[in-house]
Amino acid sequence: MRRAVRWLSEHHQHDIRAIEEACLRFDLSPLDEEFLIRHCREQQPTSRTG
């Protein structure tokens, strides 16, 4: 899991396609993949104008 997070950070990619690639590269479980998806969504800044 740590290697996958590091890989995503080094490549500055946190979209679903990059997460799927990281899961395949580092043989993560579906549960780990779901965690990464939720974590990346929480980390994305929300831009609200109003």
C-alpha positions in Angstrom: 0.0 0.0 0.0 2.8 2.4 0.9 4.5 1.8 -2.4 1.3 2.5 -4.3 0.7 5.8 -2.5 4.3 6.8 -3.1 4.0 5.9 -6.8 0.7 8.0 -7.1 2.3 10.9 -5.4 5.5 10.8 -7.5 3.4 10.8 -10.7 1.1 13.5 -9.4 -1.9 11.4 -10.5 -4.8 10.6 -8.2 -7.6 9.8 -10.7 -9.4 6.5 -10.9 -7.3 5.3 -13.9 -4.0 5.9 -12.0 -5.3 4.3 -8.9 -6.3 1.2 -10.9 -2.9 1.1 -12.4 -1.2 1.3 -9.0 -3.4 -1.5 -7.7 -2.3 -3.7 -10.6 1.4 -2.7 -10.3 1.5 -3.4 -6.5 -1.0 -6.2 -6.3 -3.4 -4.5 -4.0 -6.7 -6.0 -2.9 -10.1 -4.5 -3.9 -10.4 -3.2 -0.4 -7.1 -1.3 -0.7 -8.3 0.1 -4.0 -11.5 1.3 -2.5 -9.5 3.0 0.3 -7.2 4.8 -2.2 -10.2 6.0 -4.1 -11.9 7.4 -1.0 -8.7 8.9 0.2 -8.0 10.7 -3.1 -11.5 12.0 -3.2 -11.1 13.5 0.3 -7.8 15.1 -0.6 -9.1 16.9 -3.7 -9.8 20.5 -3.0 -13.4 21.5 -3.6 -13.8 24.7 -5.5 -17.0 26.5 -4.7 -17.9 29.9 -6.0 -20.7 31.8 -4.5 
